[in-house]
Amino acid sequence: MSYNIDQFSKITGINKLLLRTWENRYNFLIAERTSSKIRFYSDELLIKALNAKLLIDNGHKISSISQKNDDEIDILLSELISYKKKDAFNEYCVNTFIKSALKFDTDTFNKTYSEATKKYTTIDLYKKIMLPTFSKIGLFWLTNKMNPAQEHFLSEMFKQKMYKQIDEESTYKNKDSKTWLLFLPPNEHHEMGLLFTRYLLHNHGYNVVYLGSNVPLLALNEIAKNTKIDFTLFFVVSNFSKLNISTTADSINKYFPKSKNYVVANHKLNDICTKEMKIDLIESVDAFLKML
């Protein structure tokens, strides 16, 4: 994959003036040029830039970093995260997960995830590392510079880990517990947040009916006929589900009139909108945890 200077700057957080200065003064992050002299950057330079910015943000000088080879940069990164600077460690993990996605590198992903689990609980790992990773992935989408296969690779790797956590930490079904229905509406495929919600609910002793992504709304009727549902929860991320949120809400209220219903959205829904839909908005992980 290649990136023009605007895309490269947005993803790395390094402004264009600095990129040009580093190239001219330090021969660092030297972009290739098209026949019309327009800069373009490779995945390898992107990874190098992310690592360099992390080191610079933690006190290293570009004059020194620019003289280091890849192995020496890796040593500096290892020393940095060993100092127990959590912010630096978090950013390192995010960058390394991005690297694993760009290279389809399962081994790098697993090693990084293992290191993160030594420092964080599953909840903190999700909040401090996984969410920022997907936020940075969003920058790739905004610049139209990530192959869907790379995003799917990363999502599936995280989902596998979450399924493992659910299997290892969940309690058995309790007949006296309340039951949540979790699903994503039609054409909604961003399942990671829903899966993490499942993990939280299981850990708090709730029963969960988990339908996953892209669920036809008519299918909810079958659940209503066969299972008592106390709460429903769905996510709205894609433009399609945003445009059709009222239809989703109408179906939920129709099939589960006695349930308490919730939506998680990555954009603002005003109070009037949610009141009209008879659905409560959950705005953050912490807000949801307070409810449980």
MARPAZA-168478 format. One record per residue: residue number from 0; x, y, z of N, C-alpha, C in turn; residue in one letter. Coordinates in steps of 0.2 Angstrom, whole numbers, plus 5000, padded with zeros to 4 digits. Layout:
k  n_c1  n_c2  n_c3  ca_c1  ca_c2  ca_c3  c_c1  c_c2  c_c3  r
NUM  X  Y  Z  X  Y  Z  X  Y  Z  A
...
END
This chain:
k  n_c1  n_c2  n_c3  ca_c1  ca_c2  ca_c3  c_c1  c_c2  c_c3  r
0  5004  4994  5000  5000  5000  5000  5004  5006  5000  M
1  5002  5011  4996  5006  5018  4996  5002  5023  4999  S
2  5005  5029  5001  5001  5034  5004  5004  5041  5002  Y
3  5000  5046  5000  5002  5052  4998  5004  5056  5005  N
4  5007  5062  5004  5009  5065  5010  5003  5067  5015  I
5  4998  5069  5012  4992  5071  5016  4989  5065  5020  D
6  4989  5059  5017  4987  5053  5020  4992  5051  5026  Q
7  4998  5051  5024  5003  5049  5028  5003  5053  5035  F
8  5002  5060  5034  5002  5064  5039  4996  5063  5044  S
9  4991  5062  5041  4985  5061  5045  4985  5054  5049  K
10  4988  5049  5046  4988  5043  5050  4994  5043  5055  I
11  4999  5046  5054  5005  5046  5059  5004  5051  5064  T
12  5001  5057  5062  5001  5062  5067  5007  5067  5066  G
13  5011  5066  5061  5017  5070  5060  5015  5075  5054  I
14  5015  5082  5056  5013  5086  5051  5018  5086  5045  N
15  5015  5089  5039  5018  5088  5033  5025  5092  5033  K
16  5025  5098  5036  5031  5102  5036  5037  5098  5040  L
17  5035  5095  5045  5040  5090  5048  5043  5085  5044  L
18  5038  5082  5040  5040  5076  5036  5045  5079  5031  L
19  5044  5084  5028  5048  5087  5023  5055  5089  5026  R
20  5055  5092  5032  5061  5094  5035  5065  5088  5037  T
21  5062  5083  5040  5066  5077  5042  5069  5074  5035  W
22  5065  5074  5030  5068  5071  5024  5074  5075  5021  E
23  5073  5081  5021  5079  5086  5019  5085  5086  5023  N
24  5083  5087  5030  5089  5088  5035  5092  5082  5037  R
25  5088  5076  5038  5091  5070  5041  5091  5064  5037  Y
26  5088  5065  5031  5087  5059  5026  5083  5054  5029  N
27  5078  5056  5033  5074  5051  5037  5067  5051  5034  F
28  5064  5045  5033  5057  5044  5030  5057  5047  5023  L
29  5062  5045  5019  5063  5047  5012  5057  5044  5008  I
30  5053  5048  5005  5048  5046  5001  5050  5045  4994  A
31  5047  5040  4991  5048  5039  4984  5044  5044  4980  E
32  5046  5045  4974  5042  5051  4970  5039  5048  4963  R
33  5034  5051  4962  5031  5049  4955  5035  5053  4950  T
34  5033  5052  4944  5036  5055  4938  5035  5063  4938  S
35  5030  5065  4942  5028  5072  4943  5031  5075  4949  S
36  5035  5071  4953  5039  5073  4959  5034  5073  4965  K
37  5028  5069  4965  5024  5069  4970  5026  5064  4975  I
38  5027  5065  4982  5029  5060  4986  5024  5055  4987  R
39  5026  5049  4988  5022  5043  4991  5026  5039  4995  F
40  5023  5036  5001  5026  5032  5006  5023  5025  5006  Y
41  5028  5021  5008  5026  5014  5009  5023  5012  5016  S
42  5021  5005  5017  5019  5003  5023  5025  5003  5028  D
43  5031  5001  5025  5037  5001  5029  5039  5008  5032  E
44  5038  5013  5028  5039  5020  5031  5034  5022  5036  L
45  5028  5019  5035  5022  5021  5039  5024  5018  5046  L
46  5026  5012  5046  5028  5009  5053  5034  5012  5056  I
47  5039  5014  5052  5044  5018  5055  5042  5024  5058  K
48  5038  5028  5054  5036  5034  5056  5032  5034  5063  A
49  5027  5029  5064  5024  5028  5070  5028  5027  5076  L
50  5033  5022  5075  5038  5021  5080  5042  5027  5082  N
51  5044  5031  5076  5048  5037  5078  5044  5042  5082  A
52  5038  5043  5080  5034  5048  5084  5033  5046  5091  K
53  5032  5039  5092  5032  5037  5099  5038  5039  5103  L
54  5044  5037  5100  5050  5039  5103  5051  5046  5105  L
55  5049  5050  5100  5050  5058  5100  5045  5060  5106  I
56  5039  5058  5106  5034  5060  5111  5037  5058  5118  D
57  5042  5054  5118  5044  5052  5125  5052  5054  5126  N
58  5054  5059  5123  5060  5062  5124  5066  5061  5120  G
59  5065  5057  5115  5071  5055  5110  5071  5061  5105  H
60  5077  5062  5102  5078  5067  5097  5078  5064  5090  K
61  5075  5068  5085  5075  5065  5079  5082  5065  5076  I
62  5086  5069  5078  5093  5069  5075  5096  5062  5077  S
63  5094  5059  5083  5097  5052  5085  5093  5047  5082  S
64  5087  5047  5082  5082  5042  5079  5084  5041  5071  I
65  5085  5046  5068  5086  5046  5061  5093  5042  5059  S
66  5097  5041  5064  5103  5037  5063  5103  5030  5065  Q
67  5097  5028  5067  5096  5021  5070  5093  5017  5064  K
68  5096  5010  5064  5093  5005  5060  5087  5002  5063  N
69  5083  4998  5060  5077  4995  5063  5078  4991  5069  D
70  5083  4988  5070  5085  4984  5076  5086  4988  5082  D
71  5090  4994  5080  5091  4999  5086  5085  5002  5088  E
72  5080  5004  5083  5074  5007  5085  5070  5002  5089  I
73  5070  4996  5088  5066  4991  5092  5069  4990  5099  D
74  5076  4991  5100  5079  4991  5106  5076  4997  5110  I
75  5076  5003  5107  5074  5009  5110  5066  5008  5112  L
76  5062  5005  5108  5055  5004  5110  5055  4999  5116  L
77  5059  4994  5116  5059  4989  5121  5061  4993  5128  S
78  5066  4997  5128  5068  5000  5134  5062  5005  5136  E
79  5059  5008  5131  5054  5013  5133  5048  5010  5137  L
80  5046  5004  5134  5040  5001  5137  5042  4998  5144  I
81  5048  4996  5145  5050  4993  5151  5051  4998  5157  S
82  5050  5004  5155  5050  5010  5160  5044  5010  5164  Y
83  5039  5006  5161  5032  5006  5164  5028  5013  5163  K
84  5030  5016  5158  5026  5022  5155  5020  5019  5152  K
85  5014  5019  5155  5008  5016  5152  5006  5019  5146  K
86  5006  5026  5145  5004  5029  5139  5009  5027  5133  D
87  5015  5026  5135  5020  5024  5129  5018  5017  5127  A
88  5017  5013  5133  5016  5005  5131  5009  5005  5127  F
89  5004  5009  5129  4998  5008  5125  4999  5010  5118  N
90  5002  5016  5117  5003  5018  5110  5008  5013  5106  E
91  5013  5010  5109  5017  5005  5106  5012  4999  5104  Y
92  5008  4997  5109  5003  4991  5107  4999  4993  5101  C
93  4996  4999  5101  4992  5001  5095  4996  5001  5089  V
94  5002  5004  5089  5006  5004  5083  5008  4997  5081  N
95  5009  4992  5085  5011  4985  5084  5005  4981  5081  T
96  4999  4983  5084  4993  4979  5081  4992  4982  5074  F
97  4993  4988  5072  4993  4991  5066  4998  4987  5061  I
98  5004  4987  5063  5009  4983  5060  5007  4976  5058  K
99  5004  4973  5063  5002  4966  5062  4997  4965  5056  S
100  4992  4970  5056  4987  4970  5051  4990  4972  5044  A
101  4994  4976  5044  4997  4978  5037  5001  4972  5034  L
102  5004  4968  5039  5008  4963  5036  5005  4956  5037  K
103  4998  4956  5040  4995  4950  5041  4999  4945  5045  F
104  5002  4948  5051  5007  4944  5055  5004  4942  5061  D
105  5001  4936  5061  4998  4933  5067  5003  4932  5073  T
106  5009  4931  5072  5014  4930  5077  5015  4936  5081  D
107  5016  4942  5077  5016  4949  5081  5010  4950  5084  T
108  5004  4949  5082  4998  4951  5085  4998  4947  5092  F
109  4999  4940  5091  4998  4936  5098  5003  4938  5103  N
110  5009  4940  5101  5015  4942  5106  5013  4948  5109  K
111  5010  4953  5105  5008  4960  5108  5002  4959  5112  T
112  4997  4955  5110  4991  4954  5115  4993  4951  5121  Y
113  4998  4946  5121  5000  4942  5127  5003  4947  5132  S
114  5008  4952  5129  5011  4957  5133  5006  4962  5136  E
115  5001  4963  5133  4995  4968  5135  4991  4965  5141  A
116  4990  4958  5140  4986  4955  5145  4990  4954  5152  T
117  4997  4955  5152  5001  4955  5158  5000  4961  5162  K
118  4998  4966  5158  4998  4973  5161  4991  4975  5163  K
119  4986  4972  5159  4979  4975  5160  4974  4969  5161  Y
120  4968  4971  5164  4962  4967  5164  4959  4967  5157  T
121  4955  4963  5156  4951  4963  5149  4948  4969  5148  T
122  4945  4972  5153  4941  4978  5152  4946  4984  5151  I
123  4951  4984  5154  4956  4990  5153  4959  4989  5147  D
124  4961  4983  5145  4964  4982  5138  4959  4984  5132  L
125  4953  4983  5133  4948  4985  5128  4948  4993  5128  Y
126  4948  4996  5134  4947  5003  5134  4953  5007  5132  K
127  4959  5004  5134  4965  5008  5133  4969  5006  5127  K
128  4968  5000  5124  4972  4998  5118  4967  4996  5112  I
129  4962  4992  5113  4958  4990  5108  4954  4995  5105  M
130  4951  4999  5109  4947  5005  5106  4952  5010  5102  L
131  4957  5012  5105  4962  5016  5101  4964  5013  5095  P
132  4965  5007  5095  4968  5003  5089  4962  5004  5083  T
133  4956  5003  5085  4951  5003  5080  4950  5011  5078  F
134  4951  5015  5083  4951  5022  5081  4956  5024  5076  S
135  4962  5021  5077  4967  5023  5072  4966  5019  5065  K
136  4963  5013  5065  4960  5010  5059  4955  5015  5056  I
137  4951  5018  5059  4947  5023  5056  4950  5028  5052  G
138  4956  5030  5054  4960  5035  5050  4962  5032  5044  L
139  4964  5026  5044  4965  5022  5037  4959  5023  5033  F
140  4953  5021  5036  4947  5021  5031  4946  5028  5029  W
141  4947  5033  5033  4945  5040  5031  4950  5042  5025  L
142  4956  5040  5025  4961  5041  5020  4960  5036  5014  T
143  4956  5031  5015  4955  5026  5010  4961  5022  5009  N
144  4965  5020  5014  4971  5017  5013  4972  5011  5018  K
145  4967  5007  5018  4967  5000  5021  4963  4995  5017  M
146  4966  4990  5015  4963  4985  5012  4958  4982  5017  N
147  4952  4980  5014  4947  4977  5019  4950  4970  5022  P
148  4954  4967  5018  4957  4961  5021  4961  4962  5027  A
149  4965  4968  5028  4969  4970  5033  4964  4971  5039  Q
150  4959  4975  5038  4954  4977  5044  4951  4970  5046  E
151  4949  4966  5042  4946  4960  5044  4950  4955  5048  H
152  4957  4955  5046  4962  4951  5049  4962  4953  5056  F
153  4963  4960  5057  4964  4963  5064  4957  4961  5068  L
154  4951  4963  5065  4945  4962  5069  4944  4954  5071  S
155  4946  4950  5067  4945  4943  5068  4950  4940  5073  E
156  4956  4943  5073  4961  4941  5078  4958  4944  5085  M
157  4956  4950  5086  4953  4952  5092  4947  4948  5094  F
158  4943  4947  5090  4937  4943  5091  4938  4936  5094  K
159  4944  4933  5091  4946  4926  5094  4948  4927  5101  Q
160  4951  4932  5102  4954  4933  5109  4948  4934  5114  K
161  4943  4938  5112  4937  4939  5116  4933  4933  5117  M
162  4932  4929  5112  4928  4923  5113  4932  4918  5118  Y
163  4939  4918  5118  4942  4914  5123  4941  4917  5130  K
164  4941  4924  5131  4940  4927  5137  4933  4925  5140  Q
165  4928  4925  5135  4921  4924  5137  4921  4916  5139  I
166  4924  4912  5136  4924  4905  5138  4927  4903  5144  D
167  4933  4907  5146  4937  4906  5152  4934  4909  5158  E
168  4930  4915  5157  4928  4919  5163  4921  4919  5164  E
169  4917  4917  5160  4910  4917  5160  4907  4912  5165  S
170  4902  4914  5169  4898  4910  5173  4893  4906  5169  T
171  4891  4900  5172  4886  4896  5169  4879  4900  5169  Y
172  4874  4898  5165  4868  4901  5165  4864  4901  5171  K
173  4862  4906  5174  4858  4906  5180  4850  4908  5178  N
174  4846  4903  5180  4839  4903  5178  4836  4909  5181  K
175  4838  4912  5187  4835  4917  5190  4838  4924  5188  D
176  4843  4924  5183  4846  4931  5181  4841  4934  5175  S
177  4842  4940  5174  4839  4944  5169  4842  4942  5162  K
178  4839  4942  5157  4842  4940  5150  4842  4946  5146  T
179  4848  4947  5142  4849  4952  5137  4849  4949  5130  W
180  4846  4953  5126  4847  4951  5119  4852  4956  5115  L
181  4857  4953  5112  4862  4957  5109  4862  4956  5102  L
182  4862  4961  5098  4862  4960  5090  4865  4966  5087  F
183  4867  4965  5080  4868  4971  5076  4863  4971  5070  L
184  4860  4977  5069  4854  4977  5064  4857  4976  5057  P
185  4853  4975  5052  4855  4974  5045  4860  4979  5042  P
186  4865  4976  5039  4871  4979  5036  4875  4982  5041  N
187  4875  4980  5047  4880  4982  5053  4884  4976  5054  E
188  4891  4977  5053  4895  4972  5054  4901  4973  5059  H
189  4901  4979  5062  4906  4980  5067  4905  4977  5074  H
190  4907  4971  5074  4905  4966  5080  4909  4967  5086  E
191  4914  4970  5086  4919  4969  5092  4916  4972  5098  M
192  4912  4978  5098  4909  4981  5103  4904  4977  5106  G
193  4900  4974  5102  4894  4969  5104  4897  4963  5108  L
194  4903  4961  5105  4906  4955  5108  4909  4957  5115  L
195  4911  4962  5116  4914  4965  5122  4908  4966  5127  F
196  4903  4968  5125  4897  4969  5129  4894  4962  5132  T
197  4895  4957  5127  4893  4950  5129  4898  4948  5135  R
198  4904  4949  5134  4909  4948  5140  4907  4951  5146  Y
199  4905  4957  5146  4904  4961  5152  4898  4958  5156  L
200  4892  4957  5152  4886  4954  5154  4887  4947  5157  L
201  4891  4943  5154  4892  4936  5157  4896  4937  5164  H
202  4901  4942  5164  4904  4942  5170  4900  4945  5176  N
203  4895  4948  5174  4890  4951  5179  4884  4947  5181  H
204  4885  4940  5178  4880  4935  5180  4873  4936  5176  G
205  4873  4939  5170  4867  4940  5166  4867  4934  5161  Y
206  4861  4932  5159  4860  4928  5153  4860  4932  5147  N
207  4863  4929  5142  4864  4933  5136  4861  4929  5130  V
208  4857  4932  5126  4855  4929  5119  4859  4933  5114  V
209  4864  4930  5111  4869  4933  5106  4867  4931  5099  Y
210  4865  4936  5095  4864  4935  5088  4869  4937  5083  L
211  4874  4941  5086  4879  4944  5081  4877  4949  5076  G
212  4881  4949  5071  4880  4955  5066  4875  4953  5060  S
213  4872  4959  5057  4868  4959  5051  4862  4955  5052  N
214  4858  4956  5058  4852  4952  5059  4846  4955  5056  V
215  4843  4951  5052  4836  4953  5049  4831  4955  5055  P
216  4828  4960  5054  4824  4963  5060  4818  4958  5061  L
217  4815  4955  5056  4810  4950  5056  4812  4944  5061  L
218  4819  4942  5061  4821  4937  5065  4820  4938  5072  A
219  4819  4944  5074  4818  4946  5081  4812  4943  5084  L
220  4807  4942  5080  4800  4940  5082  4801  4933  5084  N
221  4805  4929  5081  4806  4922  5084  4809  4922  5091  E
222  4813  4926  5092  4816  4927  5099  4811  4928  5104  I
223  4807  4933  5102  4801  4936  5106  4796  4930  5108  A
224  4795  4926  5103  4790  4921  5104  4793  4915  5109  K
225  4799  4914  5109  4802  4909  5113  4806  4910  5119  N
226  4808  4916  5120  4812  4918  5126  4810  4925  5129  T
227  4810  4925  5136  4808  4931  5139  4815  4935  5139  K
228  4814  4941  5136  4820  4946  5136  4818  4952  5140  I
229  4823  4953  5145  4822  4959  5149  4825  4965  5146  D
230  4831  4964  5143  4834  4970  5140  4836  4968  5133  F
231  4836  4973  5128  4839  4973  5122  4845  4978  5121  T
232  4850  4976  5117  4855  4981  5115  4858  4980  5108  L
233  4858  4985  5105  4861  4985  5098  4866  4991  5097  F
234  4870  4990  5092  4875  4995  5090  4873  4999  5084  F
235  4875  5005  5083  4874  5009  5077  4881  5012  5075  V
236  4884  5009  5070  4890  5012  5068  4890  5014  5060  V
237  4888  5010  5056  4888  5011  5049  4883  5016  5047  S
238  4884  5019  5041  4879  5024  5039  4872  5021  5038  N
239  4872  5015  5035  4865  5012  5034  4861  5011  5040  F
240  4864  5009  5045  4861  5008  5052  4859  5014  5055  S
241  4863  5020  5054  4861  5026  5056  4855  5029  5053  K
242  4855  5028  5046  4849  5030  5043  4843  5026  5044  L
243  4843  5020  5047  4838  5016  5048  4837  5014  5055  N
244  4839  5018  5059  4839  5017  5067  4831  5017  5069  I
245  4827  5022  5066  4820  5022  5068  4817  5015  5066  S
246  4818  5012  5061  4815  5006  5059  4817  5001  5064  T
247  4824  5001  5066  4826  4996  5070  4823  4997  5077  T
248  4822  5003  5079  4819  5004  5086  4811  5002  5085  A
249  4808  5003  5080  4801  5001  5079  4800  4994  5080  D
250  4805  4990  5077  4804  4983  5077  4805  4980  5084  S
251  4810  4983  5088  4812  4981  5095  4806  4983  5099  I
252  4803  4989  5098  4797  4991  5103  4791  4986  5101  N
253  4791  4984  5095  4785  4980  5093  4786  4973  5096  K
254  4792  4970  5095  4793  4963  5097  4794  4962  5105  Y
255  4797  4968  5108  4799  4967  5115  4796  4973  5119  F
256  4789  4974  5119  4786  4980  5122  4788  4981  5129  P
257  4789  4975  5133  4790  4976  5140  4798  4976  5142  K
258  4802  4976  5137  4809  4976  5138  4812  4983  5139  S
259  4818  4983  5142  4821  4990  5143  4826  4989  5137  K
260  4826  4994  5133  4830  4994  5126  4835  4999  5126  N
261  4841  4997  5123  4847  5002  5123  4850  5002  5116  Y
262  4853  5007  5114  4857  5008  5108  4864  5011  5110  V
263  4869  5008  5107  4876  5011  5107  4878  5014  5101  V
264  4880  5021  5101  4881  5024  5094  4887  5028  5095  A
265  4891  5028  5089  4897  5032  5089  4896  5039  5086  N
266  4890  5041  5087  4888  5048  5085  4883  5050  5090  H
267  4881  5057  5090  4877  5060  5095  4869  5058  5092  K
268  4866  5056  5097  4858  5055  5096  4855  5060  5102  L
269  4851  5065  5099  4849  5069  5104  4843  5066  5109  N
270  4842  5069  5114  4837  5066  5119  4830  5065  5116  D
271  4828  5070  5112  4821  5069  5109  4821  5063  5104  I
272  4826  5062  5101  4826  5056  5096  4826  5050  5100  C
273  4830  5049  5105  4829  5043  5109  4823  5042  5113  T
274  4820  5047  5115  4814  5047  5119  4808  5045  5114  K
275  4808  5048  5108  4803  5046  5103  4804  5038  5101  E
276  4810  5036  5101  4811  5029  5099  4810  5024  5105  M
277  4809  5027  5111  4809  5023  5117  4815  5019  5118  K
278  4821  5022  5117  4827  5018  5118  4832  5023  5121  I
279  4836  5020  5126  4841  5024  5130  4847  5023  5126  D
280  4851  5029  5126  4858  5029  5123  4863  5027  5128  L
281  4868  5023  5126  4874  5022  5130  4880  5025  5127  I
282  4883  5029  5130  4888  5033  5127  4895  5031  5128  E
283  4896  5026  5133  4903  5024  5134  4903  5018  5138  S
284  4909  5014  5138  4910  5008  5142  4909  5010  5149  V
285  4911  5015  5152  4911  5017  5159  4903  5018  5161  D
286  4900  5021  5156  4892  5022  5158  4889  5016  5158  A
287  4890  5011  5154  4887  5004  5154  4889  5001  5160  F
288  4895  5001  5162  4897  4997  5168  4894  5000  5174  L
289  4892  5006  5175  4888  5009  5180  4881  5006  5181  K
290  4879  5005  5175  4872  5002  5175  4871  4995  5178  M
291  4877  4991  5177  4877  4984  5179  4877  4983  5186  L
END
